[in-house]
Amino acid sequence: MEYAIEVNQLTKQYASFKLDNISFSVPKGSIMGFVGENGAGKTTTIKSILNLIHKDGGDVKLFGLDYAKDERKIKEQIGVVFDESYFHDFLTIKDITKIMGRIYSNWSNETFESYTSRFKLPKDKFMKEYSRGMKMKLTIAVALSHQAKILILDEATSGLDPIIRDEILDIFLEFIQDEEHTIFLSSHITSDLEKVADYITFIHEGKIIFSESKDDLIYRYGVVHCRKEEYEKLDKKHIVGVRKSQFGYEVMVNNRKEIEKHHRELVVDNTTIEEIILFIVRGECEN
């Protein structure tokens, strides 16, 4: 398998936080959803991938290339979108076209024109007159218009209404159709990731908890609703987290087929990426 992004034993130490020897790989031609609570290390990881901060340990490769030798070549092939637009208030689309044409050797006015028209972005208005949704669409249009092979997005869809988010997600799916393009999408909106992501990487308190196929996660994990005596008979190695209530136990398991095989009296419900994360972070674990 070819990888667009490879992160190996990446470490970054701050006064009150440590990115702790994290490793994961993003297969070429896929969408990787990157999830974790605020302060878990998502933005630090992205800044490390973009070589915007000094790493204390480990390495990052994009397209198999190393920043130490090929930084310009790498950055020519990356489109980056953060959670807000950084274009000056008094720029217009025409101004942005001129600026980007000087920055990127592969800039395409035709592609940019196509996306701005598709997004119905007004060409004669200043950026300060754009709504948040319009600014985000513009930033994505820029990222898609210089033949980037990888899109790296940090909470790019947060704060947008569902219709605009859905439109942007469709663009992402189109972008990877030729299997030559890759998206690394950090988002706390897990429903968006369930719609478009091929893989999910979950970071918690500076450590990678899992990095797996989305379909495998949803297929393998499940929630058992049971009484205390039924819970006590479960193999604890399959238990991710537990919630107790006056009605009994809710148990997140990571191998639903094994549970169904050995405990036919129990029903294992389907789950979601959000539920898996919540059980890991907030559920008790009684091994």
C-alpha positions in Angstrom: 0.0 0.0 0.0 1.2 3.5 -0.9 1.0 6.2 1.8 0.5 9.9 1.2 1.4 10.8 4.9 3.5 8.8 7.3 3.9 9.9 10.9 6.4 7.9 12.9 7.1 8.2 16.6 6.3 11.9 16.5 6.9 13.8 19.8 6.4 17.4 20.8 6.8 18.5 24.4 5.1 21.7 25.8 5.0 22.9 29.4 1.6 21.2 30.1 1.1 18.9 27.1 3.0 16.2 25.3 2.4 14.7 21.8 3.6 11.3 22.9 5.4 9.2 20.2 2.4 9.1 17.9 2.5 7.0 14.7 -0.1 6.6 11.9 -0.2 6.4 8.1 -2.7 7.8 5.6 -3.1 5.6 2.5 -2.9 7.3 -0.9 -6.3 8.0 -2.5 -8.3 8.0 0.8 -9.9 10.3 3.3 -8.5 10.1 6.9 -10.7 11.5 9.6 -8.7 12.8 12.6 -10.7 13.1 15.8 -10.1 14.0 19.4 -11.4 16.4 22.0 -10.1 20.0 22.3 -6.5 19.9 23.6 -5.9 16.3 22.5 -3.1 17.2 20.1 -4.9 17.5 16.7 -3.6 21.0 15.8 -0.1 20.2 17.1 -0.1 17.1 14.9 -1.2 19.1 11.8 1.4 21.8 12.4 4.0 19.1 12.6 2.8 17.5 9.4 3.1 20.9 7.7 6.5 21.5 9.3 5.3 24.7 11.0 6.7 23.7 14.4 9.9 22.1 15.6 9.5 18.4 16.4 11.2 17.0 19.5 11.4 13.5 18.0 10.2 11.3 15.3 9.7 12.1 11.6 7.0 12.9 9.1 7.0 12.0 5.4 4.7 13.1 2.6 4.7 11.2 -0.7 7.8 9.4 0.8 9.6 12.7 0.9 11.3 14.4 3.9 11.0 18.1 4.7 14.7 18.3 5.4 15.5 17.7 1.7 12.3 18.5 -0.2 10.3 21.1 1.7 9.4 23.3 -1.3 8.5 20.2 -3.4 6.2 18.9 -0.6 4.5 22.3 0.0 3.7 22.8 -3.7 1.6 19.6 -3.5 -0.3 20.4 -0.3 -3.6 22.4 0.0 -4.3 23.6 3.5 -7.5 24.8 5.1 -7.8 26.0 8.7 -11.0 26.7 10.6 -11.0 30.4 9.5 -10.0 32.4 6.5 -6.8 34.4 6.6 -7.4 36.5 3.5 -7.2 40.3 4.1 -10.6 42.0 4.5 -10.1 44.2 1.4 -9.2 41.6 -1.1 -11.5 40.4 -3.9 -11.4 37.2 -5.8 -9.6 38.9 -8.6 -6.8 40.0 -6.2 -6.6 36.5 -4.8 -6.2 35.0 -8.3 -3.2 37.3 -8.9 -1.6 36.6 -5.5 -2.0 32.8 -5.7 -0.6 32.8 -9.3 2.6 34.2 -8.0 2.9 31.8 -5.1 2.1 28.4 -6.8 3.8 27.3 -10.0 0.9 25.0 -10.8 -1.9 27.6 -10.1 -4.8 27.2 -12.5 -7.0 30.3 -13.0 -9.5 28.0 -14.9 -9.9 25.6 -12.0 -10.3 28.5 -9.5 -12.9 30.2 -11.7 -14.7 26.9 -11.9 -14.9 26.4 -8.2 -15.8 30.0 -7.4 -18.6 29.8 -9.9 -19.8 26.5 -8.5 -19.8 27.9 -5.0 -21.6 31.1 -6.2 -19.0 33.4 -4.7 -19.4 37.1 -5.5 -16.4 38.3 -7.5 -16.9 42.0 -6.8 -17.2 41.9 -3.0 -14.4 42.4 -0.4 -13.6 39.5 1.9 -15.0 41.4 4.9 -18.5 41.2 3.2 -18.3 37.4 2.9 -20.2 35.2 5.3 -18.2 32.5 7.2 -19.5 29.9 4.8 -18.5 31.9 1.8 -15.0 32.4 3.2 -14.6 28.7 3.9 -15.7 27.9 0.3 -13.2 30.4 -1.0 -10.4 28.9 1.1 -11.2 25.4 -0.2 -11.4 26.7 -3.8 -7.9 28.1 -3.4 -6.6 24.8 -1.9 -8.1 22.9 -4.9 -6.7 25.1 -7.6 -3.0 24.5 -7.6 -3.0 20.8 -8.4 -2.5 19.8 -4.7 -2.2 16.0 -4.2 -3.1 16.3 -0.5 -5.7 18.4 1.3 -5.1 19.0 5.0 -8.1 20.5 6.8 -8.3 21.6 10.4 -11.9 21.9 11.5 -12.8 23.3 8.0 -16.5 22.5 8.3 -17.0 23.6 11.9 -19.6 26.3 12.4 -21.1 25.8 8.9 -24.7 25.0 8.3 -25.6 21.5 7.2 -26.3 22.4 3.6 -23.0 24.1 3.1 -21.2 21.2 4.9 -22.9 18.7 2.7 -21.8 20.6 -0.4 -18.2 20.7 0.7 -18.2 17.0 1.6 -19.3 16.2 -1.9 -16.4 18.2 -3.2 -14.0 16.2 -1.0 -15.4 12.9 -2.4 -15.0 14.1 -5.9 -11.4 15.2 -5.2 -10.3 11.6 -4.2 -12.1 9.8 -7.0 -9.0 9.3 -9.2 -7.2 7.6 -6.2 -4.3 10.0 -6.7 -5.5 12.6 -4.2 -5.7 12.3 -0.4 -7.5 14.2 2.3 -6.5 14.5 6.0 -9.6 15.9 7.7 -9.5 17.0 11.4 -13.1 17.5 12.6 -15.2 17.1 15.7 -18.3 16.6 13.6 -18.2 12.8 13.5 -21.3 12.5 11.3 -19.3 14.3 8.6 -16.5 11.7 9.0 -18.9 8.8 8.9 -20.2 10.1 5.6 -16.9 10.5 3.8 -13.9 9.0 5.7 -12.2 5.8 4.8 -10.1 5.7 7.9 -10.4 7.2 11.4 -7.5 8.1 13.7 -8.4 9.0 17.2 -6.0 11.0 19.4 -6.6 11.4 23.2 -4.3 13.3 25.6 -1.5 13.3 23.1 -1.6 9.6 22.3 -3.1 7.7 19.3 -5.8 5.4 20.6 -6.6 3.8 17.3 -6.1 4.4 13.6 -8.2 2.0 11.6 -10.6 1.6 8.7 -13.9 3.3 9.5 -16.0 0.4 8.2 -14.0 -2.1 10.3 -14.5 0.0 13.4 -18.3 0.2 13.0 -18.4 -3.5 12.0 -16.4 -4.7 15.0 -17.6 -2.4 17.8 -21.0 -2.6 19.4 -23.0 -1.7 22.5 -24.4 -4.4 24.9 -27.3 -3.5 27.2 -27.3 -5.9 30.1 -27.8 -6.6 33.8 -24.9 -6.6 36.3 -24.7 -10.4 36.4 -24.6 -10.6 32.6 -21.9 -8.0 32.5 -19.8 -10.0 34.9 -19.8 -12.9 32.6 -18.3 -10.9 29.7 -14.7 -11.4 28.7 -13.1 -8.2 29.9 -10.5 -8.1 27.1 -13.4 -7.2 24.7 -14.7 -4.3 26.8 -13.8 -0.8 25.8 -15.9 1.1 28.4 -18.9 0.8 30.6 -21.7 3.1 31.7 -23.9 2.2 34.7 -27.4 3.5 35.2 -30.5 2.6 37.2 -31.6 0.5 34.3 -28.4 -1.6 34.1 -25.2 -1.6 32.2 -24.2 -0.2 28.8 -21.0 -1.9 27.6 -19.0 -0.9 24.6 -17.3 -4.0 23.1 -14.6 -4.1 20.4 -15.4 -7.6 19.1 -19.1 -7.9 18.7 -18.9 -11.2 16.8 -17.2 -12.9 19.7 -19.8 -11.6 22.1 -22.6 -12.7 19.9 -21.0 -16.1 19.6 -20.5 -16.8 23.3 -23.5 -14.8 24.7 -26.5 -15.6 22.5 -28.8 -14.3 25.1 -27.4 -10.8 24.6 -28.2 -8.3 21.9 -25.3 -6.2 20.6 -26.5 -3.0 19.1 -24.8 -1.1 16.2 -22.7 1.9 17.2 -21.2 5.0 15.7 -17.8 6.6 15.7 -19.0 9.2 18.2 -20.3 6.6 20.6 -17.0 4.7 20.4 -15.0 7.8 21.3 -17.4 8.8 24.1 -17.2 5.4 25.7 -13.4 5.4 25.5 -13.1 8.9 26.9 -15.9 9.0 29.4 -16.9 5.4 30.1 -15.5 3.5 33.0 -13.2 0.5 32.4 -13.4 -2.4 34.8 -10.8 -4.9 33.7 
